[in-house]
Amino acid sequence: MKIVVLAGGTSTERAISIISGTGICKALRQKGHQAILADVFCGVENVDWENPFPEEYDVDAASAYMSGFDDKIETMKKERRSFFGENILKLCEMADIVFLGLHGSNGEDGRLQATFDLMGIRYTGTGYLSSAMAMDKGITKQMFMMNHVPTPRGVSMVKSQMTTDLKALGMEFPVVVKTCCGGSSVGVYIVNDQKEYEQALKDAYSYEDEVVIEEYIKGREFSVAVVDGKAYPVIEIAPIQGFYDYKNKYQAGSTIETCPAELSPELTEKMQHYAEAGAKALFMEGYCRLDFMMKENGDMYCLEANTLPGMTPTSLIPQEARVLGIDYPTLCEKLIEVSLRKYQ
């Protein structure tokens, strides 16, 4: 297949996206596909239009080219009107499918998916509506509650209606303050008192104009991939320090990850059931990953859904797939296969 692996972009997760995209592109080429790596925002120069998907291709060179734009992104955003970089849409139209290695806003929030739908471009992952809902943690929480998927109690609060009075929101410490549409735990704060709460609001609002405040669930952290409607093995995430934030997600050795998680068969089945129910509540197609907290007494809470989960060497879905005997290149192919079903 002729495949464009789209990565990079403009979100706070740009660097991780490039790592994901590089790995995906190499894996697909290993499987014999004519895959190329492209930065959705920075574009591709000097395309050989007679042979845009060559048999021989230097993935590392393409990755290094993308990373070379990292320091220029903010300037480029101010100078540009279009999100799509040079030659990107034309290349995507020529591909059999686009593998979305993007993370965060302008990649995972549904707008790119809607554009591709209108242009007839096939892509991996779920559609624009479920992408948009899952990106908004406030809407996600509402959809979970409506569909009886247990989730921490919480509220959304826009900056113009901000209150520092937690009791007025019906909440009490400790709470979690997080950006409504952030990803990779960027802009997530666990707060224990008024001073920390006010600082967390200030920091969270520096990313965007809406935040979610929810009860803090003390316990063990888990994640479950759902591929083609079926839950993969549960993985437990135990950060050596703090919680599963950006650093602990992507710095090797920062967490102890156990898959399959050491849970009773009953608790495993229950969490997998809620993962499948959570994906269904958000109308997910193809694949996604849902994150959970579980108290000592076995009560579990679904925190959020990730529509384009990380695909780096330390990411969770590849670890879960490995337990099922699915290696990384085969997983990348499988995610294409299940994504194509929405076009049948």
C-alpha positions as CSV (number, residue, x, y, z in Angstrom):
1,M,0.0,0.0,0.0
2,K,1.0,3.6,-0.6
3,I,0.8,5.2,2.9
4,V,1.5,8.7,4.2
5,V,2.4,8.6,7.9
6,L,1.4,12.1,9.2
7,A,3.2,13.3,12.3
8,G,4.5,16.5,13.8
9,G,1.9,19.3,13.8
10,T,1.6,22.2,16.3
11,S,0.4,20.6,19.5
12,T,2.3,20.4,22.8
13,E,2.9,16.7,21.8
14,R,4.8,17.5,18.6
15,A,8.0,15.8,19.7
16,I,6.3,12.6,20.7
17,S,4.3,12.6,17.5
18,I,7.5,12.6,15.5
19,I,8.9,9.7,17.4
20,S,5.6,7.8,16.9
21,G,5.5,8.6,13.2
22,T,9.1,7.5,12.7
23,G,8.5,4.2,14.3
24,I,5.2,3.6,12.4
25,C,6.8,4.5,9.1
26,K,9.8,2.1,9.6
27,A,7.4,-0.7,10.7
28,L,5.2,-0.3,7.7
29,R,8.2,-0.3,5.3
30,Q,9.5,-3.4,7.1
31,K,6.1,-5.0,6.1
32,G,6.7,-4.1,2.5
33,H,4.5,-1.0,2.2
34,Q,5.6,2.2,0.4
35,A,5.2,4.4,3.4
36,I,6.6,8.0,3.7
37,L,6.8,10.3,6.7
38,A,5.5,13.8,6.5
39,D,4.9,16.7,8.9
40,V,1.3,17.8,8.6
41,F,2.1,21.4,9.4
42,C,5.6,22.0,8.0
43,G,5.0,20.0,4.8
44,V,7.4,18.3,2.4
45,E,9.6,20.0,-0.2
46,N,10.9,18.8,-3.5
47,V,8.4,15.9,-4.0
48,D,9.2,13.7,-7.0
49,W,5.6,13.6,-8.3
50,E,6.4,10.8,-10.8
51,N,7.4,8.6,-7.8
52,P,6.1,10.1,-4.5
53,F,6.1,6.7,-2.7
54,P,9.6,5.4,-3.6
55,E,10.8,1.8,-2.9
56,E,14.0,3.2,-1.3
57,Y,13.4,5.8,1.4
58,D,15.4,7.3,4.3
59,V,12.9,7.5,7.2
60,D,15.5,8.9,9.7
61,A,16.3,11.7,7.2
62,A,12.6,12.6,7.0
63,S,12.3,12.5,10.8
64,A,15.4,14.8,11.2
65,Y,14.0,17.2,8.6
66,M,10.7,17.4,10.6
67,S,12.6,18.0,13.9
68,G,14.5,20.8,12.3
69,F,11.3,22.9,12.4
70,D,10.7,22.5,16.2
71,D,12.1,26.0,17.1
72,K,10.2,27.7,14.3
73,I,6.7,26.4,14.9
74,E,5.4,29.4,17.0
75,T,6.7,31.9,14.4
76,M,5.2,29.8,11.5
77,K,1.8,29.7,13.3
78,K,1.7,33.5,13.4
79,E,2.7,33.8,9.7
80,R,0.4,31.1,8.3
81,R,-3.3,30.9,7.6
82,S,-3.5,27.2,6.6
83,F,-2.8,24.4,8.9
84,F,-1.6,22.1,6.2
85,G,1.9,22.3,5.0
86,E,3.3,22.4,1.5
87,N,2.3,19.4,-0.7
88,I,0.6,17.6,2.3
89,L,-3.0,17.4,1.0
90,K,-1.9,16.4,-2.5
91,L,0.3,13.5,-1.1
92,C,-2.6,12.4,1.2
93,E,-5.0,12.3,-1.8
94,M,-2.6,10.1,-3.7
95,A,-2.1,7.6,-0.8
96,D,-4.2,4.5,-0.2
97,I,-4.5,5.5,3.4
98,V,-3.0,8.1,5.8
99,F,-1.7,6.7,9.1
100,L,-2.3,9.4,11.7
101,G,0.7,9.5,14.0
102,L,-0.5,12.9,15.4
103,H,-1.2,13.6,19.0
104,G,-3.1,16.5,20.7
105,S,-4.9,19.4,19.1
106,N,-5.1,19.9,15.3
107,G,-4.6,16.2,14.8
108,E,-6.7,14.3,17.4
109,D,-9.5,16.8,17.9
110,G,-11.6,15.9,14.8
111,R,-10.9,18.9,12.6
112,L,-8.3,17.1,10.4
113,Q,-10.6,14.1,10.3
114,A,-13.5,16.2,9.0
115,T,-11.3,17.8,6.4
116,F,-10.1,14.4,5.2
117,D,-13.8,13.1,5.1
118,L,-14.7,16.0,2.8
119,M,-11.8,15.3,0.6
120,G,-12.3,11.6,0.4
121,I,-9.0,10.8,2.1
122,R,-8.9,7.6,4.1
123,Y,-7.2,7.7,7.4
124,T,-6.5,5.5,10.5
125,G,-8.4,5.9,13.8
126,T,-11.9,7.1,14.5
127,G,-14.0,9.7,12.8
128,Y,-14.3,13.4,13.4
129,L,-17.3,13.3,15.8
130,S,-15.8,10.8,18.3
131,S,-12.4,12.5,18.0
132,A,-13.9,15.8,19.0
133,M,-15.9,14.4,21.9
134,A,-12.9,12.4,23.3
135,M,-10.6,15.4,23.0
136,D,-13.0,17.4,25.3
137,K,-12.6,15.9,28.7
138,G,-15.8,17.6,29.9
139,I,-17.9,16.1,27.1
140,T,-16.2,12.8,27.6
141,K,-17.2,12.8,31.2
142,Q,-20.8,13.6,30.3
143,M,-20.9,10.8,27.7
144,F,-19.5,8.3,30.2
145,M,-22.1,9.3,32.9
146,M,-24.9,9.0,30.4
147,N,-23.8,5.5,29.4
148,H,-23.1,4.2,32.9
149,V,-19.3,4.1,32.6
150,P,-17.9,5.0,36.0
151,T,-15.9,8.2,36.0
152,P,-14.7,10.6,38.7
153,R,-17.2,13.3,39.7
154,G,-16.2,16.7,38.2
155,V,-17.1,19.9,36.5
156,S,-15.9,22.0,33.5
157,M,-15.1,25.7,34.1
158,V,-14.4,28.3,31.4
159,K,-11.9,31.1,32.3
160,S,-14.5,33.9,32.1
161,Q,-16.5,32.1,34.8
162,M,-13.6,31.0,37.0
163,T,-14.1,30.7,40.7
164,T,-11.4,30.0,43.3
165,D,-14.1,28.8,45.7
166,L,-14.0,25.0,45.4
167,K,-17.1,24.6,47.6
168,A,-19.1,26.6,45.2
169,L,-18.5,23.8,42.7
170,G,-19.5,21.2,45.1
171,M,-16.0,19.9,45.4
172,E,-13.4,19.5,48.1
173,F,-9.6,18.8,48.3
174,P,-7.8,16.9,47.0
175,V,-8.9,17.5,43.3
176,V,-7.4,17.2,39.9
177,V,-7.2,20.3,37.7
178,K,-6.6,19.6,34.0
179,T,-6.9,21.3,30.7
180,C,-10.1,20.4,28.9
181,C,-8.5,19.5,25.6
182,G,-4.9,18.8,26.4
183,G,-3.1,15.5,25.9
184,S,-0.2,13.4,27.3
185,S,-1.0,14.7,30.8
186,V,0.3,18.2,29.8
187,G,-1.5,20.7,32.0
188,V,-2.7,18.2,34.7
189,Y,-2.3,19.1,38.4
190,I,-3.1,17.2,41.6
191,V,-3.9,19.8,44.2
192,N,-4.3,19.5,48.0
193,D,-5.0,23.0,49.2
194,Q,-6.2,26.4,48.2
195,K,-2.8,27.8,47.3
196,E,-2.0,24.8,45.0
197,Y,-5.5,25.1,43.5
198,E,-5.2,28.7,42.6
199,Q,-1.7,28.1,41.0
200,A,-3.1,25.1,39.1
201,L,-5.9,27.2,37.7
202,K,-3.4,29.8,36.6
203,D,-1.1,27.2,34.9
204,A,-4.0,25.3,33.3
205,Y,-5.6,28.4,31.8
206,S,-2.2,29.3,30.3
207,Y,-2.8,26.4,27.9
208,E,-6.5,27.0,27.1
209,D,-9.7,28.7,28.2
210,E,-11.5,25.7,29.7
211,V,-10.5,23.4,32.5
212,V,-11.9,20.3,34.2
213,I,-11.9,20.0,38.0
214,E,-12.6,16.5,39.2
215,E,-12.3,14.5,42.4
216,Y,-8.9,12.9,43.0
217,I,-9.0,9.1,42.9
218,K,-6.2,7.6,45.0
219,G,-5.2,4.2,43.8
220,R,-3.6,2.2,41.0
221,E,-3.4,3.4,37.4
222,F,-4.3,1.3,34.4
223,S,-4.9,1.5,30.7
224,V,-6.8,-0.6,28.2
225,A,-6.6,-0.5,24.4
226,V,-9.8,-1.2,22.5
227,V,-9.2,-2.4,18.9
228,D,-12.2,-3.1,16.7
229,G,-14.5,-3.0,19.7
230,K,-12.6,-5.6,21.7
231,A,-10.4,-4.8,24.8
232,Y,-6.8,-5.8,24.8
233,P,-5.0,-7.0,28.0
234,V,-5.1,-4.5,30.9
235,I,-1.7,-2.8,31.6
236,E,-0.9,-1.3,35.0
237,I,1.2,1.9,35.1
238,A,3.2,2.5,38.3
239,P,5.2,5.7,38.1
240,I,8.4,5.6,40.2
241,Q,7.7,9.2,41.3
242,G,4.5,11.3,41.1
243,F,1.7,10.3,38.6
244,Y,1.6,9.3,35.0
245,D,2.5,12.7,33.6
246,Y,4.3,13.7,30.4
247,K,7.8,12.9,31.7
248,N,6.7,9.5,33.2
249,K,5.0,8.6,29.9
250,Y,7.9,9.1,27.6
251,Q,11.1,8.9,29.6
252,A,12.4,5.3,29.7
253,G,12.6,3.9,33.2
254,S,10.2,6.4,34.8
255,T,7.4,3.9,35.3
256,I,7.0,0.2,36.0
257,E,4.5,-1.1,33.5
258,T,3.0,-4.6,34.0
259,C,1.0,-6.3,31.3
260,P,-1.1,-8.2,31.8
261,A,-1.9,-6.3,35.0
262,E,-1.9,-8.3,38.3
263,L,-5.6,-8.3,38.8
264,S,-8.1,-11.0,39.6
265,P,-10.0,-12.4,36.5
266,E,-13.1,-10.7,37.8
267,L,-11.5,-7.2,38.0
268,T,-9.8,-7.7,34.7
269,E,-13.0,-8.6,32.9
270,K,-14.8,-5.7,34.6
271,M,-12.2,-3.1,33.5
272,Q,-12.2,-4.5,29.9
273,H,-16.0,-4.3,29.9
274,Y,-15.9,-0.6,31.0
275,A,-13.2,0.1,28.4
276,E,-15.4,-1.4,25.6
277,A,-18.4,0.5,27.0
278,G,-16.4,3.8,27.2
279,A,-15.3,3.4,23.5
280,K,-18.9,2.6,22.5
281,A,-20.2,5.7,24.5
282,L,-17.9,7.9,22.4
283,F,-18.8,6.2,19.1
284,M,-15.2,5.0,18.6
285,E,-14.2,3.3,15.3
286,G,-11.0,1.4,14.7
287,Y,-9.0,1.7,17.9
288,C,-8.4,3.8,21.0
289,R,-7.1,3.6,24.5
290,L,-8.9,4.3,27.8
291,D,-7.2,5.2,31.1
292,F,-8.5,4.1,34.5
293,M,-7.9,4.6,38.2
294,M,-8.8,1.9,40.7
295,K,-9.2,2.3,44.5
296,E,-8.0,-0.3,47.0
297,N,-11.6,-1.6,47.4
298,G,-11.8,-2.4,43.6
299,D,-13.9,0.6,42.6
300,M,-12.7,1.7,39.2
301,Y,-13.1,5.0,37.3
302,C,-12.5,5.7,33.6
303,L,-10.7,9.0,33.2
304,E,-10.6,9.6,29.5
305,A,-10.1,8.1,26.0
306,N,-7.2,8.6,23.6
307,T,-8.2,8.4,20.0
308,L,-4.6,8.4,18.6
309,P,-2.6,6.8,21.4
310,G,1.2,7.0,21.4
311,M,3.1,4.5,19.3
312,T,6.6,5.1,20.6
313,P,8.8,2.2,21.8
314,T,7.6,2.8,25.4
315,S,3.9,3.3,24.5
316,L,1.2,1.2,26.0
317,I,-0.7,-0.3,23.0
318,P,2.4,-2.0,21.6
319,Q,3.0,-3.5,25.0
320,E,-0.6,-4.8,25.2
321,A,-0.4,-6.2,21.7
322,R,2.8,-8.0,22.5
323,V,1.0,-10.0,25.2
324,L,-1.3,-11.2,22.4
325,G,1.6,-12.2,20.3
326,I,1.3,-9.2,18.0
327,D,4.7,-7.5,17.2
328,Y,5.0,-3.8,16.5
329,P,5.0,-3.9,12.7
330,T,2.1,-6.3,12.7
331,L,0.2,-4.0,15.1
332,C,0.7,-1.1,12.7
333,E,-0.7,-3.1,9.9
334,K,-3.6,-4.3,12.1
335,L,-4.5,-0.7,13.0
336,I,-4.8,0.1,9.3
337,E,-6.9,-3.0,8.7
338,V,-9.4,-2.1,11.4
339,S,-9.5,1.5,10.3
340,L,-10.3,0.6,6.7
341,R,-13.6,-1.0,7.9
342,K,-15.3,2.3,8.3
343,Y,-15.0,2.8,4.5
344,Q,-16.6,-0.5,3.5
